[in-house]
Amino acid sequence: MSRLLSVDSGPYAPPVPARELTAVSADGARLHVEVHGPEGAPAVVLAHGWACSTAFWAAQIRGLAADHRVIAYDQRGHGRSPASPACSSDALADDLEAVLEAALAPGEQAVIAGHSMGGMTVMAASGRAAFRAHAAAVLLCSTGSSQLVAASTVVPLRAGRVRTWLTRRILGSRAPLGPVTPLARRILKYGTMGPASAPHMIEACARIVHACPRKVRHAWSQVLDLLDLDHGVRELDVPTAVIVGTADRLTPPAQARALAAALPHCTGIAELPGIGHMTPIEAPEPVTGTIRELVHAHIQVVSEESA
């Protein structure tokens, strides 16, 4: 691919993994997986969102890898995972199961964090055997379970049929994003980030999103348009934290509050003032800190009880 997949310097430049592996999903799709940090350390699994890649988690990997084993993977068609004709919530769940089985030892538990479509991946997989075997706790970050297009406030109109129709056309566009220009940065910032986002954050997000192939972006937009994972939320019975930015236009705070109300074991919801949809990049410390807290509270307890 000719476009730069990510920034190549600064805090959002992807760290070099300790090792890489390929997970094979139920339909044969091959998934690029990176492992950072020391073997034997508490495990964290990171699932990125629509039109992103493992590079999206650079700040969390840097913050955790000294004393955690951080496993990040590219969703099918994103980053270095080849595209697949199968695009569905079931495929997302299959892929997460494959990554857990490939990267974790039998019975080993991890904190699983999902951002946006990555959070939807977690919800889709919540009833799966491999997920239940490996999930100690979960972070749902800037995500929702249903009515995503109708709830979005990207189009500044009153909620209703007109706004939903316009939002569907914008998010489902087949148009190429083109190079990262000043105008492209402004558009991306408006749609996905908070008003105070720093230029280096905007640049990091723009490089990642613009690197996603337009056919992949469009195919997954159709899945997100019709998504209904409310049942998956009710089945997600491990300790689960929720994070959302108050300026999130793609999955607004009302979506996060609905998740928190429906989750069987919600440990809390954090609404970050002025932060948009790209919380792991816009607010790296709160996101990384929440993951670390979940590891401390749940993986260590499991280890002590099983010793």
MIDREN-265260 format. One line per field, with one value per atom (N, C-alpha, C, O): atom name; x, y, z. Coordinates in steps of 0.2 Angstrom, whole numbers, plus 5000, padded with zeros to 4 digits. Layout:
atome: CA/...
u: X/...
v: Y/...
w: Z/...
***
This chain:
atome: N/CA/C/O/N/CA/C/O/N/CA/C/O/N/CA/C/O/N/CA/C/O/N/CA/C/O/N/CA/C/O/N/CA/C/O/N/CA/C/O/N/CA/C/O/N/CA/C/O/N/CA/C/O/N/CA/C/O/N/CA/C/O/N/CA/C/O/N/CA/C/O/N/CA/C/O/N/CA/C/O/N/CA/C/O/N/CA/C/O/N/CA/C/O/N/CA/C/O/N/CA/C/O/N/CA/C/O/N/CA/C/O/N/CA/C/O/N/CA/C/O/N/CA/C/O/N/CA/C/O/N/CA/C/O/N/CA/C/O/N/CA/C/O/N/CA/C/O/N/CA/C/O/N/CA/C/O/N/CA/C/O/N/CA/C/O/N/CA/C/O/N/CA/C/O/N/CA/C/O/N/CA/C/O/N/CA/C/O/N/CA/C/O/N/CA/C/O/N/CA/C/O/N/CA/C/O/N/CA/C/O/N/CA/C/O/N/CA/C/O/N/CA/C/O/N/CA/C/O/N/CA/C/O/N/CA/C/O/N/CA/C/O/N/CA/C/O/N/CA/C/O/N/CA/C/O/N/CA/C/O/N/CA/C/O/N/CA/C/O/N/CA/C/O/N/CA/C/O/N/CA/C/O/N/CA/C/O/N/CA/C/O/N/CA/C/O/N/CA/C/O/N/CA/C/O/N/CA/C/O/N/CA/C/O/N/CA/C/O/N/CA/C/O/N/CA/C/O/N/CA/C/O/N/CA/C/O/N/CA/C/O/N/CA/C/O/N/CA/C/O/N/CA/C/O/N/CA/C/O/N/CA/C/O/N/CA/C/O/N/CA/C/O/N/CA/C/O/N/CA/C/O/N/CA/C/O/N/CA/C/O/N/CA/C/O/N/CA/C/O/N/CA/C/O/N/CA/C/O/N/CA/C/O/N/CA/C/O/N/CA/C/O/N/CA/C/O/N/CA/C/O/N/CA/C/O/N/CA/C/O/N/CA/C/O/N/CA/C/O/N/CA/C/O/N/CA/C/O/N/CA/C/O/N/CA/C/O/N/CA/C/O/N/CA/C/O/N/CA/C/O/N/CA/C/O/N/CA/C/O/N/CA/C/O/N/CA/C/O/N/CA/C/O/N/CA/C/O/N/CA/C/O/N/CA/C/O/N/CA/C/O/N/CA/C/O/N/CA/C/O/N/CA/C/O/N/CA/C/O/N/CA/C/O/N/CA/C/O/N/CA/C/O/N/CA/C/O/N/CA/C/O/N/CA/C/O/N/CA/C/O/N/CA/C/O/N/CA/C/O/N/CA/C/O/N/CA/C/O/N/CA/C/O/N/CA/C/O/N/CA/C/O/N/CA/C/O/N/CA/C/O/N/CA/C/O/N/CA/C/O/N/CA/C/O/N/CA/C/O/N/CA/C/O/N/CA/C/O/N/CA/C/O/N/CA/C/O/N/CA/C/O/N/CA/C/O/N/CA/C/O/N/CA/C/O/N/CA/C/O/N/CA/C/O/N/CA/C/O/N/CA/C/O/N/CA/C/O/N/CA/C/O/N/CA/C/O/N/CA/C/O/N/CA/C/O/N/CA/C/O/N/CA/C/O/N/CA/C/O/N/CA/C/O/N/CA/C/O/N/CA/C/O/N/CA/C/O/N/CA/C/O/N/CA/C/O/N/CA/C/O/N/CA/C/O/N/CA/C/O/N/CA/C/O/N/CA/C/O/N/CA/C/O/N/CA/C/O/N/CA/C/O/N/CA/C/O/N/CA/C/O/N/CA/C/O/N/CA/C/O/N/CA/C/O/N/CA/C/O/N/CA/C/O/N/CA/C/O/N/CA/C/O/N/CA/C/O/N/CA/C/O/N/CA/C/O/N/CA/C/O/N/CA/C/O/N/CA/C/O/N/CA/C/O/N/CA/C/O/N/CA/C/O/N/CA/C/O/N/CA/C/O/N/CA/C/O/N/CA/C/O/N/CA/C/O/N/CA/C/O/N/CA/C/O/N/CA/C/O/N/CA/C/O/N/CA/C/O/N/CA/C/O/N/CA/C/O/N/CA/C/O/N/CA/C/O/N/CA/C/O/N/CA/C/O/N/CA/C/O/N/CA/C/O/N/CA/C/O/N/CA/C/O/N/CA/C/O/N/CA/C/O/N/CA/C/O/N/CA/C/O/N/CA/C/O/N/CA/C/O/N/CA/C/O/N/CA/C/O/N/CA/C/O/N/CA/C/O/N/CA/C/O/N/CA/C/O/N/CA/C/O/N/CA/C/O/N/CA/C/O/N/CA/C/O/N/CA/C/O/N/CA/C/O/N/CA/C/O/N/CA/C/O/N/CA/C/O/N/CA/C/O/N/CA/C/O/N/CA/C/O/N/CA/C/O/N/CA/C/O/N/CA/C/O/N/CA/C/O/N/CA/C/O/N/CA/C/O/N/CA/C/O/N/CA/C/O/N/CA/C/O/N/CA/C/O/N/CA/C/O/N/CA/C/O/N/CA/C/O/N/CA/C/O/N/CA/C/O/N/CA/C/O/N/CA/C/O/N/CA/C/O/N/CA/C/O/N/CA/C/O/N/CA/C/O/N/CA/C/O/N/CA/C/O/N/CA/C/O/N/CA/C/O/N/CA/C/O/N/CA/C/O/N/CA/C/O/N/CA/C/O/N/CA/C/O/N/CA/C/O/N/CA/C/O/N/CA/C/O/N/CA/C/O/N/CA/C/O/N/CA/C/O/N/CA/C/O/N/CA/C/O/N/CA/C/O/N/CA/C/O/N/CA/C/O/N/CA/C/O/N/CA/C/O/N/CA/C/O/N/CA/C/O/N/CA/C/O/N/CA/C/O/N/CA/C/O/N/CA/C/O/N/CA/C/O/N/CA/C/O/N/CA/C/O/N/CA/C/O/N/CA/C/O/N/CA/C/O/N/CA/C/O/N/CA/C/O/N/CA/C/O/N/CA/C/O/N/CA/C/O/N/CA/C/O/N/CA/C/O/N/CA/C/O/N/CA/C/O/N/CA/C/O/N/CA/C/O/N/CA/C/O/N/CA/C/O/N/CA/C/O/N/CA/C/O/N/CA/C/O
u: 5004/5000/5004/5009/5003/5007/5006/5011/5000/4999/5003/5004/5005/5008/5003/4998/5004/4999/4998/4993/5003/5003/5008/5012/5008/5014/5020/5019/5026/5032/5036/5042/5034/5038/5033/5027/5035/5031/5027/5028/5023/5019/5014/5013/5012/5007/5011/5007/5017/5021/5020/5022/5018/5017/5024/5029/5024/5030/5031/5027/5038/5039/5037/5039/5033/5031/5037/5042/5036/5041/5041/5046/5034/5034/5027/5023/5026/5020/5018/5022/5011/5009/5002/5000/5000/4994/4989/4990/4983/4977/4973/4972/4970/4966/4959/4958/4954/4947/4944/4946/4937/4933/4932/4932/4932/4931/4938/4938/4943/4950/4953/4959/4950/4952/4959/4959/4964/4970/4971/4970/4972/4973/4980/4983/4982/4988/4988/4984/4992/4992/4999/5004/5000/5006/5006/5001/5011/5012/5018/5023/5016/5021/5022/5017/5028/5029/5031/5032/5033/5036/5031/5025/5034/5030/5029/5033/5023/5021/5018/5015/5018/5015/5007/5005/5003/4996/4994/4997/4989/4988/4982/4977/4983/4978/4977/4982/4971/4969/4966/4961/4968/4965/4962/4965/4956/4952/4950/4946/4953/4952/4945/4942/4944/4938/4938/4943/4932/4931/4936/4937/4939/4944/4950/4954/4952/4958/4963/4962/4967/4972/4976/4974/4980/4984/4987/4988/4989/4992/4988/4991/4982/4977/4979/4977/4981/4983/4990/4992/4994/5001/5002/5006/4998/4999/4997/5001/4992/4991/4996/4998/4999/5004/5010/5014/5012/5018/5017/5021/5011/5009/5009/5010/5008/5006/5012/5013/5016/5020/5026/5029/5027/5033/5031/5036/5025/5023/5017/5014/5015/5009/5011/5015/5008/5008/5003/4997/5004/4999/4998/5003/4992/4990/4986/4980/4988/4984/4983/4988/4977/4977/4973/4969/4974/4970/4964/4964/4958/4952/4953/4957/4949/4949/4948/4944/4953/4953/4956/4957/4958/4961/4968/4971/4972/4980/4983/4983/4986/4989/4985/4988/4979/4975/4971/4968/4972/4969/4961/4958/4958/4951/4948/4951/4942/4938/4931/4928/4928/4921/4916/4910/4918/4913/4914/4919/4909/4909/4902/4897/4903/4897/4899/4905/4894/4896/4898/4902/4895/4898/4905/4909/4907/4914/4918/4924/4916/4920/4921/4927/4916/4916/4921/4925/4920/4925/4932/4936/4933/4940/4943/4949/4939/4941/4943/4948/4938/4939/4946/4950/4947/4954/4960/4965/4959/4965/4966/4972/4961/4962/4965/4969/4962/4965/4972/4976/4974/4981/4986/4992/4984/4989/4989/4994/4984/4983/4984/4982/4987/4987/4981/4976/4979/4973/4971/4975/4965/4963/4966/4964/4971/4973/4968/4965/4968/4963/4966/4972/4962/4965/4960/4954/4962/4957/4957/4962/4951/4949/4946/4941/4950/4947/4945/4949/4940/4937/4935/4931/4938/4936/4931/4932/4925/4920/4919/4915/4920/4919/4922/4920/4928/4931/4927/4927/4923/4919/4913/4910/4910/4905/4907/4903/4914/4917/4916/4914/4918/4917/4910/4908/4905/4898/4896/4892/4898/4896/4899/4896/4905/4908/4906/4908/4902/4901/4898/4900/4895/4892/4896/4895/4902/4906/4910/4912/4912/4915/4922/4925/4926/4933/4933/4937/4928/4928/4927/4930/4922/4920/4926/4927/4930/4936/4942/4945/4942/4948/4947/4952/4941/4939/4939/4934/4943/4943/4939/4935/4940/4936/4936/4940/4932/4932/4931/4929/4934/4933/4930/4932/4924/4920/4921/4919/4925/4927/4924/4925/4920/4917/4913/4915/4908/4905/4897/4895/4894/4886/4884/4888/4878/4876/4871/4870/4867/4862/4860/4862/4856/4854/4860/4859/4865/4871/4870/4872/4867/4866/4861/4862/4856/4851/4853/4851/4858/4860/4866/4867/4869/4875/4873/4867/4877/4876/4881/4882/4884/4888/4885/4888/4879/4875/4871/4867/4872/4870/4862/4861/4858/4851/4847/4850/4841/4837/4836/4836/4836/4836/4829/4824/4830/4824/4826/4832/4821/4822/4827/4832/4827/4832/4839/4843/4840/4847/4849/4855/4845/4847/4849/4854/4845/4847/4853/4857/4854/4860/4866/4872/4866/4871/4873/4879/4868/4869/4873/4878/4871/4875/4882/4887/4883/4890/4894/4900/4892/4896/4897/4902/4892/4893/4895/4895/4898/4901/4906/4910/4906/4911/4917/4922/4917/4922/4929/4929/4934/4941/4942/4940/4946/4947/4953/4953/4957/4962/4968/4968/4973/4978/4976/4971/4981/4979/4981/4987/4976/4977/4974/4971/4976/4973/4965/4962/4962/4955/4953/4948/4956/4955/4955/4951/4960/4961/4955/4953/4953/4948/4941/4937/4940/4934/4934/4929/4940/4941/4940/4937/4943/4942/4935/4933/4931/4924/4920/4917/4921/4917/4919/4915/4925/4928/4931/4933/4933/4937/4934/4930/4937/4934/4937/4942/4934/4936/4943/4947/4946/4952/4958/4963/4956/4961/4968/4967/4973/4980/4981/4979/4985/4987/4990/4989/4995/4998/4993/4994/4988/4983/4979/4977/4977/4973/4977/4974/4983/4988/4988/4988/4989/4989/4983/4983/4977/4971/4970/4967/4971/4971/4975/4972/4981/4985/4982/4982/4980/4977/4971/4970/4966/4959/4960/4957/4964/4965/4969/4968/4972/4976/4971/4972/4965/4960/4957/4955/4957/4955/4947/4944/4945/4939/4933/4928/4935/4930/4929/4924/4934/4934/4930/4925/4931/4928/4920/4916/4919/4912/4908/4903/4911/4908/4907/4901/4911/4910/4905/4901/4904/4899/4892/4888/4891/4885/4883/4877/4888/4887/4885/4880/4889/4887/4880/4877/4878/4872/4866/4861/4867/4861/4863/4859/4868/4870/4865/4862/4864/4860/4863/4862/4866/4870/4867/4871/4861/4858/4859/4860/4857/4858/4865/4866/4870/4877/4879/4883/4876/4877/4874/4878/4868/4865/4869/4869/4873/4877/4884/4888/4886/4893/4893/4893/4894/4893/4900/4900/4905/4911/4911/4908/4916/4916/4918/4923/4914/4915/4915/4910/4920/4920/4918/4919/4915/4913/4916/4916/4919/4922/4919/4918/4917/4915/4917/4918/4918/4919/4912/4908/4912/4906/4905/4899/4910/4909/4909/4911/4908/4908/4902/4896/4903/4897/4895/4890/4900/4898/4895/4890/4897/4893/4892/4896/4887/4886/4886/4884/4886/4886/4879/4880/4874/4868/4869/4866/4873/4874/4878/4876/4883/4887/4883/4883/4878/4874/4869/4868/4867/4862/4866/4864/4873/4877/4877/4876/4879/4880/4874/4875/4868/4862/4860/4857/4863/4861/4866/4864/4872/4877/4876/4874/4877/4875/4880/4879/4887/4892/4896/4902/4892/4896/4900/4897/4906/4910/4910/4913/4907/4907/4907/4910/4905/4905/4909/4907/4914/4918/4916/4917/4913/4912/4917/4917/4921/4927/4925/4924/4926/4924/4928/4934/4924/4927/4930/4933/4930/4934/4929/4923/4931/4927/4927/4928/4926/4926/4932/4932/4938/4944/4948/4953/4944/4947/4954/4957/4956/4962/4968/4973/4967/4972/4970/4975/4964/4963/4964/4966/4963/4963/4967/4964/4973/4977/4978/4977/4979/4980/4974/4974/4968/4962/4960/4958/4961/4960/4965/4963/4972/4977/4976/4977/4974/4973/4968/4968/4962/4956/4958/4956/4962/4964/4968/4968/4973/4978/4974/4975/4969/4964/4961/4960/4958/4954/4959/4957/4965/4970/4971/4971/4973/4974/4969/4970/4962/4957/4954/4952/4956/4952/4957/4956/4963/4967/4971/4972/4973/4977/4973/4975/4967/4962/4961/4961/4960/4959/4965/4965/4971/4978/4979/4980/4977/4978/4973/4975/4967/4962/4964/4962/4967/4968/4975/4976/4979/4985/4985/4990
v: 4994/5000/5006/5006/5011/5017/5022/5026/5022/5027/5025/5019/5030/5028/5026/5029/5020/5016/5020/5019/5024/5027/5032/5033/5036/5041/5037/5031/5039/5036/5038/5036/5043/5046/5049/5050/5050/5052/5047/5041/5049/5044/5040/5034/5041/5037/5033/5030/5033/5028/5021/5020/5016/5010/5007/5007/5004/5001/4994/4991/4992/4986/4980/4980/4975/4970/4965/4964/4962/4956/4951/4947/4949/4944/4945/4949/4942/4942/4935/4930/4934/4928/4929/4934/4923/4923/4919/4913/4922/4918/4916/4921/4910/4908/4908/4904/4911/4911/4905/4901/4905/4899/4898/4892/4903/4903/4903/4903/4903/4903/4909/4910/4915/4921/4922/4919/4925/4926/4932/4938/4933/4939/4940/4936/4946/4948/4950/4954/4947/4948/4950/4947/4955/4957/4956/4956/4954/4953/4957/4957/4961/4966/4964/4962/4965/4964/4957/4953/4956/4950/4944/4945/4939/4932/4931/4932/4928/4927/4933/4932/4939/4945/4944/4941/4948/4948/4950/4955/4947/4948/4953/4953/4957/4962/4961/4960/4960/4960/4966/4968/4969/4975/4974/4971/4976/4975/4982/4986/4984/4991/4992/4987/4998/4999/5000/4998/5002/5002/5007/5012/5005/5009/5010/5015/5006/5007/5001/4997/5001/4995/4995/4998/4990/4990/4996/4997/5000/5006/5011/5015/5010/5014/5014/5018/5008/5007/5008/5006/5012/5013/5016/5014/5021/5024/5019/5018/5014/5009/5004/5002/5002/4997/5000/4997/5006/5009/5010/5009/5011/5012/5006/5006/5000/4994/4988/4984/4989/4983/4982/4977/4987/4985/4980/4976/4979/4974/4970/4967/4971/4967/4964/4966/4958/4955/4958/4956/4962/4966/4963/4963/4960/4957/4961/4963/4964/4968/4964/4961/4965/4962/4966/4971/4965/4969/4965/4959/4969/4966/4964/4967/4959/4957/4963/4967/4963/4968/4975/4979/4975/4981/4980/4974/4985/4984/4979/4979/4974/4969/4962/4957/4962/4957/4957/4962/4952/4952/4953/4951/4956/4957/4950/4945/4950/4944/4945/4951/4941/4943/4942/4945/4939/4938/4944/4945/4948/4954/4954/4955/4952/4952/4952/4951/4953/4952/4945/4945/4940/4933/4932/4929/4935/4935/4939/4936/4944/4948/4943/4943/4940/4935/4930/4928/4927/4921/4923/4920/4929/4932/4933/4931/4936/4937/4930/4929/4925/4919/4916/4913/4916/4914/4917/4914/4924/4927/4925/4924/4924/4922/4915/4914/4911/4904/4903/4899/4908/4908/4911/4909/4916/4920/4919/4921/4915/4914/4906/4902/4905/4898/4895/4899/4889/4886/4888/4887/4891/4893/4900/4903/4903/4909/4915/4915/4919/4925/4931/4932/4936/4942/4947/4946/4954/4959/4961/4962/4961/4962/4969/4971/4974/4980/4981/4979/4984/4985/4992/4995/4995/5002/5002/4999/5005/5006/4999/4995/4998/4991/4986/4980/4987/4982/4981/4975/4986/4984/4980/4976/4981/4977/4970/4966/4969/4963/4959/4953/4962/4959/4957/4952/4962/4960/4954/4950/4954/4948/4942/4937/4942/4936/4934/4929/4938/4937/4930/4928/4927/4920/4915/4909/4916/4911/4907/4911/4901/4897/4900/4900/4902/4904/4911/4912/4915/4921/4920/4923/4916/4915/4911/4912/4907/4904/4909/4908/4914/4919/4926/4929/4928/4935/4935/4932/4939/4941/4947/4947/4952/4958/4961/4959/4967/4970/4977/4980/4981/4988/4989/4987/4992/4995/5002/5006/5004/5011/5014/5012/5019/5023/5018/5018/5015/5010/5010/5014/5006/5005/4998/4995/4996/4990/4989/4984/4995/4995/5002/5007/5003/5010/5015/5021/5012/5017/5023/5028/5021/5027/5032/5038/5030/5034/5038/5044/5035/5039/5044/5048/5043/5047/5054/5056/5059/5066/5069/5075/5065/5068/5074/5079/5072/5077/5082/5079/5088/5093/5094/5100/5089/5090/5087/5083/5088/5085/5078/5076/5073/5066/5065/5068/5060/5059/5056/5054/5055/5051/5055/5051/5061/5065/5064/5063/5065/5065/5058/5057/5053/5046/5044/5041/5047/5046/5049/5046/5055/5058/5055/5054/5053/5050/5043/5042/5040/5033/5034/5031/5040/5041/5043/5041/5047/5049/5044/5042/5040/5035/5029/5025/5028/5022/5024/5020/5030/5032/5027/5025/5026/5022/5027/5024/5033/5038/5036/5035/5037/5036/5042/5048/5041/5047/5051/5057/5048/5052/5053/5050/5058/5059/5063/5066/5063/5067/5074/5076/5078/5085/5089/5087/5096/5100/5100/5099/5099/5099/5092/5091/5087/5080/5080/5076/5083/5083/5086/5084/5092/5096/5091/5091/5088/5084/5078/5077/5075/5069/5072/5068/5077/5080/5082/5080/5085/5086/5080/5079/5075/5069/5064/5061/5064/5059/5061/5057/5067/5069/5075/5079/5077/5082/5089/5089/5095/5101/5103/5107/5100/5102/5097/5098/5093/5088/5091/5095/5089/5092/5089/5084/5093/5092/5085/5082/5083/5077/5071/5065/5072/5067/5066/5060/5072/5072/5068/5064/5070/5067/5059/5056/5057/5050/5046/5041/5049/5046/5046/5042/5052/5053/5048/5045/5047/5042/5035/5031/5033/5026/5025/5021/5030/5030/5030/5026/5034/5035/5029/5028/5025/5019/5013/5009/5014/5008/5008/5013/5003/5002/5004/5002/5008/5011/5005/5006/4999/4994/4991/4989/4990/4988/4992/4990/4999/5004/5003/5004/5003/5003/4996/4996/4991/4984/4984/4982/4986/4986/4992/4991/4997/5002/4999/5001/4995/4991/4987/4986/4983/4979/4983/4982/4989/4993/4996/4998/4998/5001/4997/4999/4990/4985/4982/4977/4984/4980/4980/4985/4974/4974/4969/4963/4971/4967/4968/4966/4970/4971/4964/4964/4959/4952/4951/4948/4953/4952/4956/4953/4962/4965/4962/4961/4959/4956/4949/4947/4946/4940/4942/4937/4948/4950/4950/4956/4945/4944/4944/4942/4947/4948/4955/4959/4957/4964/4968/4967/4974/4978/4985/4987/4989/4996/4999/4996/5005/5009/5016/5019/5018/5024/5027/5024/5034/5038/5045/5047/5048/5055/5059/5057/5065/5069/5072/5074/5073/5076/5070/5072/5064/5059/5059/5059/5060/5061/5054/5053/5049/5043/5038/5035/5038/5034/5038/5038/5042/5048/5045/5039/5049/5046/5042/5038/5044/5040/5033/5028/5031/5024/5021/5015/5024/5021/5021/5016/5025/5025/5019/5015/5017/5012/5005/5000/5005/4999/4998/4992/5003/5003/5000/4996/5002/5000/4993/4990/4991/4984/4979/4973/4981/4976/4972/4975/4966/4962/4964/4964/4966/4967/4974/4973/4979/4985/4988/4989/4989/4992/4999/5002/5003/5010/5013/5009/5019/5022/5029/5033/5030/5036/5041/5038/5047/5051/5057/5061/5057/5061/5068/5068/5073/5080/5082/5082/5084/5087/5082/5084/5075/5070/5067/5067/5066/5063/5056/5053/5053/5046/5042/5036/5045/5042/5042/5044/5040/5040/5037/5040/5031/5029/5034/5034/5038/5042/5049/5052/5051/5058/5058/5063/5053/5052/5046/5041/5045/5039/5037/5031/5042/5040/5037/5032/5040/5037/5030/5025/5029/5022/5017/5012/5019/5015/5013/5008/5018/5018/5013/5009/5013/5009/5002/4997/5000/4994/4991/4985/4995/4993/4991/4986/4995/4994/4988/4984/4986/4980/4974/4969/4974/4969/4968/4962/4973/4973/4970/4966/4972/4970/4962/4959/4960/4954/4948/4943/4950/4945/4942/4936/4947/4945/4941/4936/4943/4939/4932/4927/4931/4925/4920/4915/4923/4920/4917/4912/4922/4920/4914/4910/4915/4910/4903/4898/4903/4897/4894/4888/4898/4895/4890/4887
w: 5000/5000/5000/5004/4996/4995/5001/5002/5004/5009/5016/5017/5019/5026/5031/5032/5033/5038/5044/5048/5046/5053/5053/5049/5058/5059/5061/5064/5059/5061/5066/5067/5070/5076/5081/5079/5087/5092/5096/5095/5100/5105/5101/5104/5095/5092/5086/5082/5086/5081/5084/5090/5080/5083/5086/5082/5092/5094/5090/5088/5090/5087/5092/5098/5089/5093/5095/5092/5101/5103/5098/5096/5096/5091/5087/5089/5081/5077/5076/5076/5075/5073/5069/5068/5066/5062/5065/5066/5066/5069/5063/5059/5063/5057/5060/5064/5057/5059/5056/5053/5059/5057/5049/5047/5046/5038/5035/5028/5038/5035/5034/5032/5036/5036/5041/5046/5038/5042/5045/5042/5051/5055/5058/5061/5056/5059/5066/5068/5070/5078/5080/5078/5084/5087/5095/5098/5097/5105/5107/5105/5112/5115/5122/5126/5125/5132/5134/5130/5140/5143/5143/5145/5141/5141/5149/5153/5150/5157/5161/5166/5158/5161/5160/5156/5165/5164/5157/5154/5154/5147/5146/5149/5140/5138/5131/5127/5128/5121/5119/5122/5113/5111/5104/5099/5103/5097/5094/5098/5089/5086/5082/5082/5080/5077/5070/5067/5067/5060/5057/5059/5051/5047/5051/5049/5056/5060/5059/5055/5064/5064/5071/5075/5071/5078/5079/5085/5074/5076/5080/5084/5080/5084/5092/5095/5094/5101/5103/5108/5099/5100/5108/5111/5110/5116/5122/5127/5121/5126/5126/5132/5120/5120/5124/5128/5122/5126/5133/5137/5135/5142/5146/5152/5143/5146/5146/5150/5140/5138/5143/5142/5147/5152/5157/5159/5159/5164/5162/5166/5156/5153/5146/5143/5145/5138/5134/5135/5129/5126/5119/5115/5117/5111/5107/5109/5101/5097/5090/5088/5087/5081/5076/5078/5069/5064/5062/5061/5063/5061/5053/5049/5051/5044/5039/5040/5034/5029/5032/5028/5038/5041/5042/5043/5042/5043/5039/5033/5042/5038/5038/5037/5040/5039/5032/5031/5028/5021/5022/5026/5017/5016/5015/5012/5017/5016/5014/5016/5010/5008/5013/5013/5019/5024/5029/5032/5029/5034/5038/5035/5044/5049/5056/5057/5060/5067/5069/5074/5066/5068/5066/5069/5060/5058/5063/5064/5065/5071/5077/5080/5079/5085/5083/5087/5077/5075/5076/5078/5073/5073/5080/5081/5084/5091/5095/5098/5094/5096/5094/5098/5087/5084/5087/5089/5088/5091/5099/5101/5102/5109/5110/5114/5105/5105/5103/5105/5098/5096/5100/5101/5104/5108/5115/5119/5118/5125/5126/5122/5132/5134/5136/5138/5136/5138/5145/5149/5146/5152/5154/5159/5151/5153/5151/5146/5156/5156/5154/5155/5151/5149/5150/5150/5151/5150/5143/5139/5140/5133/5132/5135/5128/5127/5120/5115/5119/5112/5111/5115/5106/5104/5098/5093/5098/5093/5090/5094/5084/5081/5085/5085/5088/5092/5099/5101/5101/5107/5104/5108/5098/5095/5094/5095/5093/5092/5099/5099/5104/5111/5112/5115/5111/5112/5108/5110/5101/5097/5100/5098/5103/5105/5112/5115/5116/5123/5125/5130/5120/5122/5120/5121/5116/5113/5119/5124/5118/5122/5124/5129/5118/5119/5123/5127/5121/5125/5132/5136/5134/5141/5145/5151/5141/5144/5145/5150/5141/5142/5145/5146/5145/5147/5154/5157/5157/5165/5166/5171/5161/5162/5155/5151/5154/5148/5149/5153/5144/5143/5136/5131/5137/5131/5130/5134/5124/5124/5117/5112/5118/5113/5108/5102/5110/5106/5108/5112/5104/5105/5103/5099/5104/5102/5097/5094/5095/5090/5089/5092/5083/5081/5080/5082/5078/5077/5073/5074/5067/5062/5065/5064/5067/5070/5076/5077/5080/5086/5084/5088/5079/5077/5077/5074/5079/5078/5074/5074/5069/5064/5060/5059/5058/5054/5059/5063/5059/5065/5064/5063/5064/5063/5069/5072/5070/5075/5073/5067/5078/5076/5073/5074/5068/5064/5057/5056/5053/5046/5042/5039/5042/5037/5040/5036/5046/5049/5048/5046/5049/5048/5041/5040/5036/5029/5027/5024/5029/5028/5031/5028/5037/5041/5037/5036/5035/5031/5025/5023/5021/5015/5016/5013/5022/5023/5025/5023/5030/5033/5029/5029/5024/5019/5013/5008/5012/5006/5003/5007/4996/4993/4991/4988/4992/4989/4993/4999/4989/4992/4996/4995/5002/5006/5003/5005/4999/4996/5001/5006/4999/5003/5010/5010/5015/5021/5020/5020/5018/5017/5023/5027/5023/5029/5029/5034/5023/5023/5026/5030/5024/5026/5034/5037/5037/5044/5047/5052/5044/5047/5047/5052/5042/5041/5046/5050/5047/5051/5059/5063/5060/5067/5069/5074/5064/5065/5067/5071/5063/5063/5069/5071/5071/5075/5081/5086/5082/5088/5091/5088/5097/5101/5098/5095/5100/5098/5100/5096/5105/5108/5106/5109/5102/5100/5097/5093/5099/5097/5090/5088/5086/5079/5078/5074/5083/5082/5083/5080/5087/5088/5081/5079/5079/5072/5067/5063/5066/5061/5062/5057/5068/5069/5067/5064/5069/5067/5059/5056/5056/5049/5045/5041/5047/5044/5044/5039/5050/5051/5047/5043/5047/5044/5036/5033/5034/5027/5024/5018/5028/5025/5024/5021/5027/5026/5019/5017/5016/5009/5008/5013/5003/5003/5003/5005/4999/4999/5006/5007/5009/5016/5021/5024/5020/5024/5022/5027/5016/5014/5016/5019/5015/5017/5025/5026/5029/5036/5038/5043/5034/5036/5035/5039/5030/5029/5035/5037/5038/5044/5050/5053/5051/5057/5056/5061/5050/5049/5052/5055/5051/5053/5059/5061/5063/5069/5074/5076/5077/5083/5088/5087/5093/5098/5105/5109/5105/5112/5116/5122/5113/5116/5119/5124/5115/5117/5123/5127/5124/5130/5136/5141/5135/5141/5143/5148/5138/5139/5141/5143/5142/5143/5151/5154/5154/5161/5165/5171/5162/5166/5168/5165/5173/5175/5169/5165/5168/5161/5163/5166/5161/5162/5155/5150/5155/5149/5149/5154/5144/5143/5137/5132/5137/5131/5132/5138/5126/5127/5126/5122/5129/5129/5122/5121/5118/5112/5106/5100/5108/5103/5099/5101/5092/5087/5084/5082/5084/5081/5086/5084/5092/5097/5103/5108/5103/5108/5115/5116/5120/5127/5129/5133/5126/5127/5125/5129/5120/5119/5124/5126/5127/5133/5139/5142/5140/5146/5145/5150/5139/5138/5139/5142/5137/5138/5146/5148/5149/5156/5160/5165/5158/5161/5160/5164/5154/5152/5154/5154/5155/5157/5163/5168/5164/5170/5175/5181/5174/5179/5176/5175/5176/5174/5180/5186/5180/5185/5185/5190/5180/5180/5173/5169/5172/5166/5167/5172/5163/5163/5157/5151/5158/5152/5153/5157/5147/5147/5144/5138/5148/5145/5139/5139/5134/5128/5123/5118/5125/5121/5116/5117/5110/5104/5104/5109/5098/5097/5098/5100/5097/5096/5103/5104/5108/5115/5116/5120/5114/5115/5113/5116/5108/5105/5109/5111/5109/5112/5120/5123/5123/5131/5133/5136/5131/5132/5139/5141/5143/5150/5154/5157/5153/5156/5153/5157/5147/5144/5146/5148/5146/5148/5156/5158/5160/5167/5168/5173/5165/5166/5164/5168/5159/5157/5163/5165/5165/5171/5177/5181/5179/5185/5184/5189/5178/5177/5178/5181/5175/5176/5183/5186/5187/5194/5198/5203/5196/5200/5199/5203/5193/5190/5188/5190/5185/5183/5189/5190/5194/5199/5204/5207/5205/5209/5207/5211/5200/5198/5199/5201/5198/5199/5206/5207/5211/5218/5220/5224/5217/5219/5216/5219/5210/5207/5209/5207/5213/5215/5220/5222
***
